């Protein structure tokens, strides 16, 4: 089942419960539904985690955890998936989101300097914040929707494949015992 695949990469509950930024949720973290792997909780977790990964704020993990608690999605997956945006991938992901925002707004966007200075940061950000945030929102929604549907489809295909394998094995055993 997909559960075996997911369990291998999922962080341990103790790791999540003891994380310094997630301790704010206290006893809410002890809800057993947040730790189960069902097709609904996993699909919701993928959607939540990827949506939160596109939100350009610090502390994406507590945000993802709060939404996972609210929607009773798998908490470890929701929290782990926000790490798709990490210091290495962030420039590419947020740069793409900015391009999406400028494309949708029909804006040419602000010019990026050859050298980042505090002056550019205070003046330049004023010209790029709208397309950047719009692009992040749109990319987050699209990524969440694709992840939700993709996980539901993957889960269904995987379960159907497992059932076919069981039926074939059962037929083989029945043939062997009847001879």
MOHUDA-V763261 format. One record per helix or strand. SS is the DSSP state (2 for helix, 1 for strand). FROM is the first residue (numbers start at 1). LEN is the number of residues. If there is no record, write none. Layout:
BEGIN
{{SS & FROM & LEN} {SS & FROM & LEN}}
END
This chain:
BEGIN
{{2 & 2 & 8} {2 & 13 & 5} {2 & 23 & 8} {2 & 32 & 4} {2 & 39 & 15} {2 & 60 & 12} {2 & 75 & 10} {2 & 90 & 16} {2 & 118 & 61}}
END
